[in-house]
Amino acid sequence: MPEGPQATLTLRKATVKDIEQETPDAATYSFSVEDGRDVADFSPGRFNMLYIYGVGEVPISVASSRWDRFLMHTIRSVGRVTNQMAKLRRGDHVGIRGPFGVGWPLKEAHGKEMVIIAGGLGLAPLRPAIMEALHDHAKFKGIKVLYGAKTPQDLLYRYEFGRWAEMGGLELLVTVDKGDPSWKGHTGVVTSLLNKVDILSEEVVAFICGPEVMMKYAVQELLKRRVLQDNIYVSIERQMQCGSGTCGHCQLGPVFVCKDGPVFGYPRVKMFFARGEV
């Protein structure tokens, strides 16, 4: 896929090749793109604009890595466009523009311990970063993934957890806010998992994605553990419409989430972090 201004304007047809139902209201769609480049040349954490013909388009984080066969997006049904996407079947078509935005700075974590904290659907934009780290785990002092969801039924990619563990170099901890009789894992908010791991404090680089209130408390817990704020990165994905900073809907103080983010170093957005519209 092209980058820069051409990516903003070019709408490519993509065909649904596979659908994995993740949760009752979210599924992962694998797409084959018409130009033959099924996995875009993007850094983990970026997003595409997905278009349903005659309905509209929405920004969706890329969930695939360069080791996946197809371009993948995990989509939750929460509005007019995504509700229509939930009706997609294999062989159906959508339009795709992108990729857009600033992704996770993986090179900043080389030689350090990577701590990934994800809540709910926030694991989707972090999955490519996890896959990158797993394939190059020797470049990190450690990789810890702390993941939480409301219930066991709301956990993404459960079918991949075993494969991640087999690849080595990763410590994965999972929790749910409320378990059921079949749940044998940890129960509690995702930040409580920080009490179950030893982290290297000043040698940690943290990537956080999820509901903003969760990210706020995750940052607070990391700072209590003497993680440097310059080593904390958050993904903010709200009110994006055009993908290029043109419409202004996603402006957050002096920055545009779609163009300057969605991944930001925490110091850059901490003054606006837990606010509504600015």
Stockholm file with secondary structure:
# STOCKHOLM 1.0

chainA/1-278         MPEGPQATLTLRKATVKDIEQETPDAATYSFSVEDGRDVADFSPGRFNMLYIYGVGEVPISVASSRWDRFLMHTIRSVGRVTNQMAKLRRGDHVGIRGPFGVGWPLKEAHGKEMVIIAGGLGLAPLRPAIMEALHDHAKFKGIKVLYGAKTPQDLLYRYEFGRWAEMGGLELLVTVDKGDPSWKGHTGVVTSLLNKVDILSEEVVAFICGPEVMMKYAVQELLKRRVLQDNIYVSIERQMQCGSGTCGHCQLGPVFVCKDGPVFGYPRVKMFFARGEV
#=GR chainA/1-278 SS CCCTHHHHHCCEEEEEEEEEEEETTEEEEEEEETTSCCSCSCCTTCEEEEEETTTEEEEEEBCCCTTSSSEEEEEECCSHHHHHHTTCCTTCEEEEEEEESBCCCGGGGTTSEEEEEEEGGGHHHHHHHHHHHHHTGGGSSEEEEEEEESSGGGCSCGGGHHHHHHHSSEEEEEEESSCCTTCCSEESCGGGGGGGSCCCGGGEEEEEESCHHHHHHHHHHHHHTTCCGGGEEEECCCSCCSSSSSSCTTEETTEEHHHHCBEEEHHHHTTTTTCSCC
#=GC SS_cons         CCCTHHHHHCCEEEEEEEEEEEETTEEEEEEEETTSCCSCSCCTTCEEEEEETTTEEEEEEBCCCTTSSSEEEEEECCSHHHHHHTTCCTTCEEEEEEEESBCCCGGGGTTSEEEEEEEGGGHHHHHHHHHHHHHTGGGSSEEEEEEEESSGGGCSCGGGHHHHHHHSSEEEEEEESSCCTTCCSEESCGGGGGGGSCCCGGGEEEEEESCHHHHHHHHHHHHHTTCCGGGEEEECCCSCCSSSSSSCTTEETTEEHHHHCBEEEHHHHTTTTTCSCC
//
